[in-house]
Amino acid sequence: MEGLLQDFHLTEMIQLFEMSRKTGVLKLTPIGYQPSAPENPAAPTGYIYFLDGQVVDAQLSTLRGEDALFSLFLWRAGTFQFREGERPASRTITQTNESLLMEGVRRIDEWTSILEHVPTLQIILFCPPTPPPQVQQIRLTELQWHFLQAANGRDTLATIARRCGLSGFQARIIATKLLALGLVQRRPPTEAERYFEELVLAMSKDLGELAEPLAEAIFTQAGLAPATLATFHAAPPAFTARIVPELTSAAARYIGQHRAQRLAQRLAPIAQSA
């Protein structure tokens, strides 16, 4: 069994494999992804293992178990292939499929709201000099406290996530909460950083969580790595003239030419306003 994620969402596949009590592995791959290709380094392959129809393991890059599975729920494009009979080396997921689906759908619903507060993992957070008035009543988990201590005003959210052993989604959730509580603030972005964010947000409608790593790879290949955007007031005109066609071409490998053309129409006004 194989096909496109655009046509058959992961939630539907999990329900189908449960009804048919399938044992095997579901492989999810962005369209056109080649692990050795330097221009496309950021899109890993995901694996979800089923035993008698139940999800028992998931892998995505360095993530394992539920963290990997819930990150895969946010993929909106790519190919899938089911290999029957293949079993995982160990069981990392014990929740029922119903519970996993409920949590996965919740995260999908949260995704748009989270992007409003944390548009990319390139944002930089810092602790304000004056804490919020209600700080004495705030109770943080150990992980949230560890994250708060790492918000030094220099490192990106992606760096903090790696340091704390968090997935991108987990880091976004914690950052959103700390921002709402007033325990951290965001360093104002430069126009160049804002330009990158707007492109990622537009691409997220088609690519979900894959939008940012793809945009990061294309920006870097074009000579303007997102990590360097803080040093620019605005993206150079020569760069903005070429970036949308390159992003569109790259996205077409993931979502197909027709949808990529519609994406290009959404990206064009952003490029023109840069």
Secondary structure per residue as TSV (DSSP state, phi and psi in degrees):
chain	resnum	aa	ss	phi	psi
A	1	M	-	360.0	128.3
A	2	E	E	-152.2	161.3
A	3	G	E	172.5	-160.0
A	4	L	E	-109.4	138.2
A	5	L	T	-64.3	-26.2
A	6	Q	T	-63.5	-26.8
A	7	D	T	-99.0	-20.3
A	8	F	S	-145.7	97.6
A	9	H	-	-70.1	156.3
A	10	L	H	-57.0	-38.1
A	11	T	H	-60.3	-38.5
A	12	E	H	-68.0	-38.8
A	13	M	H	-66.6	-40.6
A	14	I	H	-61.5	-43.4
A	15	Q	H	-63.8	-40.3
A	16	L	H	-65.3	-44.4
A	17	F	H	-69.4	-29.9
A	18	E	H	-68.8	-44.0
A	19	M	H	-63.0	-35.9
A	20	S	T	-94.7	4.3
A	21	R	T	51.8	49.4
A	22	K	-	-77.6	145.8
A	23	T	-	-120.7	126.8
A	24	G	E	161.1	-167.5
A	25	V	E	-125.1	136.2
A	26	L	E	-101.5	119.2
A	27	K	E	-101.8	126.3
A	28	L	E	-114.8	125.7
A	29	T	E	-137.5	132.3
A	30	P	-	-59.8	144.0
A	31	I	T	-60.9	129.5
A	32	G	T	78.9	5.6
A	33	Y	-	-71.5	131.2
A	34	Q	-	-128.2	115.2
A	35	P	T	-55.3	-30.0
A	36	S	T	-89.4	-4.8
A	37	A	-	-79.7	118.5
A	38	P	T	-64.6	-25.3
A	39	E	T	-81.2	-2.8
A	40	N	S	-141.1	56.2
A	41	P	-	-88.8	-9.4
A	42	A	S	-102.7	4.0
A	43	A	-	-111.4	97.7
A	44	P	-	-78.9	172.1
A	45	T	-	-99.0	137.0
A	46	G	E	-105.8	149.1
A	47	Y	E	-132.0	131.9
A	48	I	E	-125.3	123.6
A	49	Y	E	-101.1	137.7
A	50	F	E	-119.3	141.0
A	51	L	E	-129.8	112.1
A	52	D	T	52.5	39.0
A	53	G	T	89.4	-9.3
A	54	Q	E	-98.2	138.3
A	55	V	E	-71.7	124.4
A	56	V	E	-123.2	-12.1
A	57	D	E	-163.2	153.8
A	58	A	E	-151.7	146.6
A	59	Q	E	-138.7	139.3
A	60	L	E	-154.5	104.9
A	61	S	T	55.9	-123.2
A	62	T	T	-87.0	-5.0
A	63	L	E	-84.4	148.8
A	64	R	E	-142.3	147.8
A	65	G	T	77.5	-141.5
A	66	E	H	-63.6	-36.3
A	67	D	H	-58.4	-42.9
A	68	A	H	-66.9	-45.2
A	69	L	H	-60.4	-47.4
A	70	F	H	-70.2	-27.8
A	71	S	H	-67.1	-37.3
A	72	L	H	-68.6	-26.9
A	73	F	H	-59.9	-26.6
A	74	L	T	-87.7	-2.9
A	75	W	B	-72.0	129.6
A	76	R	-	-113.4	0.9
A	77	A	S	-150.9	156.9
A	78	G	-	134.3	-176.0
A	79	T	E	-111.8	156.3
A	80	F	E	-131.3	150.7
A	81	Q	E	-146.0	129.2
A	82	F	E	-105.1	124.6
A	83	R	E	-108.1	111.0
A	84	E	E	-75.3	142.2
A	85	G	T	93.0	-17.4
A	86	E	-	-77.0	132.8
A	87	R	-	-114.7	153.2
A	88	P	-	-77.7	159.6
A	89	A	S	-70.4	-30.5
A	90	S	S	-154.1	165.2
A	91	R	-	-98.4	123.3
A	92	T	-	-115.5	-8.5
A	93	I	-	-124.4	125.4
A	94	T	-	-116.7	-11.1
A	95	Q	S	-66.1	155.5
A	96	T	-	-71.0	158.6
A	97	N	H	-58.2	-37.5
A	98	E	H	-60.5	-44.6
A	99	S	H	-65.6	-40.5
A	100	L	H	-64.0	-42.0
A	101	L	H	-65.6	-40.9
A	102	M	H	-62.2	-43.9
A	103	E	H	-68.6	-39.4
A	104	G	H	-62.7	-43.9
A	105	V	H	-65.0	-38.7
A	106	R	H	-60.7	-41.5
A	107	R	H	-68.7	-36.9
A	108	I	H	-61.1	-43.8
A	109	D	H	-65.2	-33.5
A	110	E	H	-76.3	-22.0
A	111	W	H	-55.6	-48.3
A	112	T	H	-62.3	-42.2
A	113	S	H	-64.6	-40.5
A	114	I	H	-64.2	-40.1
A	115	L	H	-61.7	-28.7
A	116	E	H	-64.3	-32.0
A	117	H	H	-96.7	-35.4
A	118	V	-	-129.2	80.5
A	119	P	-	-65.8	-32.9
A	120	T	-	-144.3	168.7
A	121	L	T	-84.4	5.2
A	122	Q	T	-89.9	-5.8
A	123	I	-	-66.8	155.5
A	124	I	E	-119.5	127.1
A	125	L	E	-109.7	151.0
A	126	F	E	-144.4	157.7
A	127	C	-	-86.1	127.3
A	128	P	-	-65.7	151.3
A	129	P	S	-62.5	-29.5
A	130	T	S	-114.0	117.8
A	131	P	-	-69.6	159.7
A	132	P	-	-64.2	153.5
A	133	P	T	-57.4	-34.2
A	134	Q	T	-90.7	20.8
A	135	V	G	-59.7	-32.2
A	136	Q	G	-67.0	-24.8
A	137	Q	G	-90.6	-6.8
A	138	I	-	-80.3	131.9
A	139	R	-	-118.2	122.4
A	140	L	-	-110.9	151.5
A	141	T	-	-75.3	166.7
A	142	E	H	-59.8	-39.8
A	143	L	H	-67.6	-41.6
A	144	Q	H	-64.3	-38.1
A	145	W	H	-66.8	-41.7
A	146	H	H	-61.5	-41.5
A	147	F	H	-63.1	-45.3
A	148	L	H	-59.1	-41.0
A	149	Q	H	-65.8	-27.0
A	150	A	H	-83.8	-10.7
A	151	A	-	-79.5	86.3
A	152	N	E	-103.1	4.0
A	153	G	E	81.1	2.1
A	154	R	E	-120.1	-42.5
A	155	D	E	-86.0	145.7
A	156	T	E	-73.9	166.0
A	157	L	H	-62.3	-34.5
A	158	A	H	-61.8	-40.7
A	159	T	H	-66.7	-42.7
A	160	I	H	-63.0	-40.4
A	161	A	H	-60.0	-45.6
A	162	R	H	-63.5	-41.6
A	163	R	H	-64.9	-35.0
A	164	C	H	-92.2	-0.4
A	165	G	T	69.7	37.5
A	166	L	-	-108.9	150.6
A	167	S	-	-74.1	164.2
A	168	G	H	-58.0	-40.2
A	169	F	H	-65.9	-43.9
A	170	Q	H	-60.5	-42.6
A	171	A	H	-63.0	-39.3
A	172	R	H	-64.4	-41.6
A	173	I	H	-60.9	-48.5
A	174	I	H	-65.5	-43.1
A	175	A	H	-61.4	-41.2
A	176	T	H	-61.0	-42.2
A	177	K	H	-66.2	-46.2
A	178	L	H	-66.4	-34.5
A	179	L	H	-64.8	-42.5
A	180	A	H	-64.9	-34.3
A	181	L	H	-79.1	-12.6
A	182	G	T	81.7	12.1
A	183	L	S	-80.2	-21.7
A	184	V	-	-134.5	158.2
A	185	Q	E	-129.6	161.4
A	186	R	E	-98.4	132.9
A	187	R	-	-64.3	129.1
A	188	P	-	-56.4	133.1
A	189	P	-	-77.2	151.8
A	190	T	-	-73.7	168.9
A	191	E	H	-61.5	-35.0
A	192	A	H	-66.1	-41.7
A	193	E	H	-65.8	-40.5
A	194	R	H	-63.5	-37.0
A	195	Y	H	-60.5	-47.0
A	196	F	H	-60.5	-44.2
A	197	E	H	-61.6	-44.4
A	198	E	H	-64.1	-37.5
A	199	L	H	-66.1	-43.7
A	200	V	H	-62.4	-43.7
A	201	L	H	-61.7	-41.0
A	202	A	H	-65.9	-39.1
A	203	M	H	-71.5	-27.4
A	204	S	H	-62.3	-23.9
A	205	K	H	-62.5	-30.3
A	206	D	H	-103.4	-33.0
A	207	L	H	-107.3	-8.5
A	208	G	B	58.9	-134.7
A	209	E	T	-70.6	-12.8
A	210	L	T	-78.0	-14.0
A	211	A	H	-60.1	-47.8
A	212	E	H	-66.6	-49.5
A	213	P	H	-60.6	-33.5
A	214	L	H	-67.2	-47.1
A	215	A	H	-62.1	-39.3
A	216	E	H	-62.1	-42.6
A	217	A	H	-63.6	-42.3
A	218	I	H	-70.6	-41.6
A	219	F	H	-59.6	-44.9
A	220	T	H	-64.3	-43.5
A	221	Q	H	-61.8	-32.9
A	222	A	T	-82.8	0.8
A	223	G	T	94.2	14.1
A	224	L	-	-137.6	77.1
A	225	A	-	-62.1	138.0
A	226	P	G	-53.5	-31.7
A	227	A	G	-65.3	-18.5
A	228	T	G	-96.8	-4.5
A	229	L	G	-65.8	-22.9
A	230	A	G	-65.1	-20.5
A	231	T	G	-87.8	-3.0
A	232	F	-	-110.9	135.5
A	233	H	S	-70.3	-41.4
A	234	A	S	-146.0	156.3
A	235	A	-	-67.8	138.6
A	236	P	-	-59.1	140.3
A	237	P	H	-55.3	-38.9
A	238	A	H	-63.2	-32.2
A	239	F	H	-72.4	-46.6
A	240	T	H	-64.7	-25.8
A	241	A	H	-70.6	-25.1
A	242	R	H	-106.7	-17.3
A	243	I	H	-71.4	-37.9
A	244	V	H	-64.1	-46.4
A	245	P	H	-58.7	-36.9
A	246	E	H	-71.1	-40.1
A	247	L	H	-63.6	-41.9
A	248	T	H	-63.5	-44.0
A	249	S	H	-62.3	-41.7
A	250	A	H	-66.5	-42.5
A	251	A	H	-63.4	-32.1
A	252	A	H	-60.6	-30.3
A	253	R	H	-69.2	-19.4
A	254	Y	H	-98.6	-41.0
A	255	I	H	-119.8	1.2
A	256	G	-	90.9	156.4
A	257	Q	H	-65.5	-39.8
A	258	H	H	-63.5	-48.8
A	259	R	H	-68.7	-31.9
A	260	A	H	-65.6	-34.1
A	261	Q	H	-65.2	-40.4
A	262	R	H	-65.5	-37.3
A	263	L	H	-62.0	-41.6
A	264	A	H	-59.6	-35.2
A	265	Q	H	-66.7	-34.5
A	266	R	H	-74.8	-31.6
A	267	L	H	-78.5	-29.0
A	268	A	H	-56.2	-47.4
A	269	P	H	-61.4	-31.6
A	270	I	H	-66.9	-43.3
A	271	A	H	-63.0	-39.5
A	272	Q	H	-69.7	-27.6
A	273	S	H	-88.3	-5.2
A	274	A	-	-70.3	360.0
